[in-house]
Amino acid sequence: QVQLVESGGGLVQAGGSLRLSCAASGRIFSINVMGWYRQAPGKQRELVAITTSGGSTNYADSVKGRFTNSRDNAKNTVYLQMNTLKPEDTAVYYCNAVVRESPITMRTSNYWGQGTQVTVSS
């Protein structure tokens, strides 16, 4: 099993910044993909940013140029730097990791964090 622990959410005014962190622990051989999704009230969960083990990152169009996702592979940790925040960024942010738990098999498992609230006031 793998656990994802998030931190860094909170309340911020529009135009401000926040940094989210997510640390993975447990049975980890490698983490193929690690990043963030978010879910606003009444909406479906959506991708924010994900980064591969090789360092390639995919961003939602709505956050390009404002958010930066980065990984520390040695620490099994991912960071989401969020700048120029907007009220529409208000959501619960979930860390996600696609983990290969054993060197014996190529099988991977998908894990989620418990979520951290980000609220941006206008």
Phi, psi and chi 1 to 4 in degrees:
 res  aa     phi    psi   chi1   chi2   chi3   chi4
   1 GLN       -  153.3  -76.4  -66.7  -39.3      -
   2 VAL  -127.7  139.6  173.4      -      -      -
   3 GLN  -115.5  139.2  -63.0   77.4   40.4      -
   4 LEU  -117.0  124.1  -57.6  180.0      -      -
   5 VAL  -118.1  119.9  177.9      -      -      -
   6 GLU  -100.6  155.3  -58.5  144.0  -21.9      -
   7 SER  -155.1  162.1   60.1      -      -      -
   8 GLY   108.5   -2.7      -      -      -      -
   9 GLY   -73.1  174.8      -      -      -      -
  10 GLY   160.3 -164.8      -      -      -      -
  11 LEU  -107.3  132.3  172.9   64.3      -      -
  12 VAL  -145.1  151.7   64.7      -      -      -
  13 GLN   -78.8  155.6  -72.1 -170.8  -29.3      -
  14 ALA   -55.4  137.0      -      -      -      -
  15 GLY    92.6  -11.2      -      -      -      -
  16 GLY   -84.0 -173.8      -      -      -      -
  17 SER  -131.8  152.0  -62.2      -      -      -
  18 LEU  -143.1  155.4  -78.0  174.5      -      -
  19 ARG  -127.7  122.4 -171.6 -169.6 -165.6 -148.2
  20 LEU   -98.4  146.3  -55.2 -177.1      -      -
  21 SER  -128.4  149.6  -59.8      -      -      -
  22 CYS  -144.5  121.6  172.9      -      -      -
  23 ALA  -111.9  131.0      -      -      -      -
  24 ALA  -100.7  140.5      -      -      -      -
  25 SER  -144.9  162.3   62.2      -      -      -
  26 GLY   116.9 -147.5      -      -      -      -
  27 ARG   -82.8   93.8 -170.4  179.8  179.2 -170.0
  28 ILE  -128.4  120.0  -60.5  171.0      -      -
  29 PHE   -92.7  -46.1  173.8   71.1      -      -
  30 SER  -157.2  158.2   63.3      -      -      -
  31 ILE  -115.3  111.4  -58.6  178.3      -      -
  32 ASN   -70.3  -47.6  -69.1    8.4      -      -
  33 VAL  -137.2  140.4  178.0      -      -      -
  34 MET  -146.9  134.4 -162.2  169.4 -172.7      -
  35 GLY  -178.8 -149.7      -      -      -      -
  36 TRP  -137.2  142.7  -58.7   88.3      -      -
  37 TYR  -125.3  165.2  -71.0   70.9      -      -
  38 ARG  -142.7  156.1   67.6 -174.2 -179.3 -172.8
  39 GLN  -139.7  117.4 -172.4  166.6   17.7      -
  40 ALA   -90.9  157.9      -      -      -      -
  41 PRO   -55.7  130.0  -26.8   35.2      -      -
  42 GLY    77.3    5.1      -      -      -      -
  43 LYS  -121.7  163.6  -65.6 -172.4  176.9 -178.5
  44 GLN   -79.3  156.7  -70.5 -169.8  -25.8      -
  45 ARG   -65.7  136.6 -169.2  173.5  -63.4 -171.0
  46 GLU  -131.9  154.0   62.3  176.8    3.8      -
  47 LEU   -70.5  138.5  179.4  144.0      -      -
  48 VAL  -105.4  -58.0  176.4      -      -      -
  49 ALA  -163.3  138.2      -      -      -      -
  50 ILE  -136.0  145.8   52.9  172.7      -      -
  51 THR  -127.3  133.8  -58.7      -      -      -
  52 THR   -79.7  170.1   68.3      -      -      -
  53 SER   -64.9  -22.8   55.8      -      -      -
  54 GLY   -84.4   -6.5      -      -      -      -
  55 GLY   100.9    2.4      -      -      -      -
  56 SER   -79.7  135.1  -62.5      -      -      -
  57 THR  -122.2  137.9  -58.3      -      -      -
  58 ASN  -113.8  125.8 -176.2   29.6      -      -
  59 TYR  -113.7  148.1  -68.0   99.3      -      -
  60 ALA   -65.7  144.6      -      -      -      -
  61 ASP   -56.8  -34.2  -72.6  -17.3      -      -
  62 SER   -68.9  -16.0   59.4      -      -      -
  63 VAL  -116.1   -4.9  -53.2      -      -      -
  64 LYS   -57.9  134.2  -76.6 -179.8 -178.8  177.0
  65 GLY    86.5  -12.6      -      -      -      -
  66 ARG  -114.9  -35.3  -60.1 -171.5  -62.8  122.3
  67 PHE  -108.3  146.1  -69.7   11.0      -      -
  68 THR  -131.3  123.9  -58.6      -      -      -
  69 ASN  -102.6  130.4 -162.9   50.9      -      -
  70 SER  -139.5  150.6   58.8      -      -      -
  71 ARG  -119.4  144.7  -73.6  178.2   57.6  169.4
  72 ASP  -113.6   97.0 -176.2  -27.2      -      -
  73 ASN   -65.2  -31.9  -69.4  -29.5      -      -
  74 ALA   -65.6  -29.7      -      -      -      -
  75 LYS  -103.4    1.6  -64.3 -178.6  178.2  179.4
  76 ASN    51.3   45.6  -70.1  -31.6      -      -
  77 THR  -128.3  146.1  -61.4      -      -      -
  78 VAL  -127.6  144.9   66.0      -      -      -
  79 TYR  -124.7  139.8  -53.1   96.2      -      -
  80 LEU  -120.3  107.5 -175.8   67.1      -      -
  81 GLN   -88.8  120.0  178.5   66.1   42.9      -
  82 MET  -115.2  115.8  -55.9 -175.6  -67.7      -
  83 ASN  -115.4  162.7  -61.7  -31.0      -      -
  84 THR    47.7   52.0  -40.4      -      -      -
  85 LEU   -66.4  146.9  -78.5  160.3      -      -
  86 LYS  -120.8  155.5  -56.2  175.3 -178.9  179.7
  87 PRO   -55.0  -31.7  -29.1   36.2      -      -
  88 GLU   -72.4   -5.7   50.1  -96.5   42.8      -
  89 ASP   -83.1   -6.7  -65.4  -43.0      -      -
  90 THR   -62.1  124.6  -64.6      -      -      -
  91 ALA  -177.5  170.9      -      -      -      -
  92 VAL   -88.6  126.1  177.8      -      -      -
  93 TYR  -100.5  128.9  -75.9   68.4      -      -
  94 TYR  -114.7  130.1  -65.1   92.0      -      -
  95 CYS   -78.6  142.8 -179.9      -      -      -
  96 ASN  -134.4  139.5  174.7 -101.0      -      -
  97 ALA  -141.1  135.3      -      -      -      -
  98 VAL  -103.4  111.7  178.4      -      -      -
  99 VAL  -115.0  134.5  178.5      -      -      -
 100 ARG   -98.4  116.9 -178.5 -178.8  170.3 -169.6
 101 GLU   -90.5  -18.0  -62.5  179.3   33.7      -
 102 SER  -140.3  144.9  169.5      -      -      -
 103 PRO   -75.9  -10.0   26.8  -33.6      -      -
 104 ILE   -79.2  -31.2  -61.0  174.8      -      -
 105 THR  -126.4  153.4  174.6      -      -      -
 106 MET   -86.1   -2.0  -64.1  -62.6  -68.1      -
 107 ARG   -61.4  139.3 -172.8  174.9   65.5   90.1
 108 THR  -122.0  159.0   58.6      -      -      -
 109 SER  -127.6  149.6  -60.9      -      -      -
 110 ASN  -102.7  126.0 -163.9   35.1      -      -
 111 TYR  -124.0  150.2  -70.0   95.4      -      -
 112 TRP  -125.8  146.8  -65.6   92.6      -      -
 113 GLY   -80.4  178.6      -      -      -      -
 114 GLN   -82.3  -13.0   77.7  -77.5    1.9      -
 115 GLY    97.1  144.8      -      -      -      -
 116 THR  -134.8  135.5 -174.9      -      -      -
 117 GLN   -81.4  131.5  177.4   70.3   46.0      -
 118 VAL  -119.7  122.5  171.0      -      -      -
 119 THR  -123.5  125.1  -57.1      -      -      -
 120 VAL  -114.4  118.6 -175.9      -      -      -
 121 SER   -92.4  147.7   62.4      -      -      -
 122 SER   -90.1      -   56.4      -      -      -
